[in-house]
Amino acid sequence: MSQNIGIRTGLTTGTLTGNQDAYKFNFLESFSIGYKLGVLVDQRLSDVIIVKPEISYRLYKINQKIDSITNDIYDLEQAHQTLAVDLNFDIELSNKWSLIFGMGLDYLISQKNTLSLQNFTEVHYKDFNSYNSDERLDPFATVGLCYKLGRSILLDLEYRHLLDNWAMVSLNNNNTVTYLTSRNIKLHMINCSLAVLF
């Protein structure tokens, strides 16, 4: 058994799928790029199995369009800052390639909503005073591939799927941001990151 500590940096994306009349969902239009920074442990358990626990900070964004009661279509960008804890396993397929699978939890630190229509822009920050800790936790399942660039550099490509459905943002009668209670939207993430082991 061997163990290494590493740092990770990379790009992260978020996009939505769902079915709700008030929203116009498009996988590519909702696609937006953010970033992540993290610290991981690379622990070899056997000849082919490696466990990689990780703590990271992630900023990801979601774009959507919202119909207002005046039939105007607003653009909404939701920027999320999270603290994430992931437990992933690598199954070595060859000297260079590994299959990644695992799970993780994201704790929502802040959510910034930018609402825009032509020259109009308005920014709202989600108020977490009425939320408990459980409501700010999002569970994810992860699959992906790892490519080794030498002995101490890892290039990971991961797909993360939110296991709990989202409640979306909408507009009230005054065209200001409100939060729906129905949870019927799926969140998808793709992470591409580089890790350096020491």
Protein Blocks (a to p, Z undefined) as FASTA:
>chain_A
ZZdddddddddddddddddfkbccdfklmpccdddddddddddfbfmbccdddddddddd
dddddddfkopacddddddddddddddddddfbfkbccdddddddddfbdcddddehjbc
cdddddfklpcfklmpccdddddddddehjkbccdddddddfbdcddddddfkopacddf
bdcbdcddddddddddZZ
